[in-house]
Amino acid sequence: MTGEFVAFFILSLLTIGGAVFMISFTRVVHMVISLGVTFISIAGLFVLLGAEFVGVAQILVYSGAISILMLFGIMLTKHDANDEGTGRTWKNRFILLFVIVLFGLLFWGVQNTPWPAPPPPAEAPVNNAKEIGIEVFTKFVIPFELLSVLLLVALVGAIIMAKKEGDNE
């Protein structure tokens, strides 16, 4: 039992727990918080896999930007503060039973799978950020620029839609 295994086990439990809580909570703010826990746990799993750049991007983009965007969406929309999900006890029990059975099946499958031997260690450590930058700006420069144009169009469209809603009031 190594420290890496313990860290993987804790991060995977946080990831699965955050996802289950996200779909079982009734208040949107609680859902966003549990989704943030899930995103940060996934970033930790990326770091354990040796993809530090992807882990940091996961924290910056998903845990930061998307969670903040969701919270702004919650604050800007009209919603009733009453709890609407009071009669869901049998659904919660079914969800808990399903998660326990799924976890048991996955644990059994992982324990009984013959895994191949790990590859030999690499000669020199690889700079992930440098390699990703070289790939993006040489091979994938056109899709990268098209993605930036698509995001700009989505931002302008969201501003126009928000302005039209504000004008109707």
C-alpha angles and dihedrals in degrees: 000000000000131000090249090057092049091048090049091049093049094045093047091050090050091049094050093040093050091049093049092047090048092058095040101048119094101204116076095219091057089048091054092049093051090046088054090052089051093050093049091048091051089051088054090052089052090053090051089053091054096253098122095160092054090047092053091045088051091055095045099043106031106023093039113027103029095043091049090047090053091049090051088050090052093049095047097048127077113245138158115251093215119108107247100183104074101123099056102102096118090047091051091051091049091049091049091049091048093050092048092049092046092049090049093050093047092047091049091048093050093047094049099044117103103230120203121243115275116258119258115270118271121256098239133010115261122229100230097191093051093048092048091049092050092049095046096047097042111032101019104035095117095051089044092055092043089053091052090051090049092052091048091052090049091051093050090046092051091050091050092049092048091048092052091051090050092050093053092058 
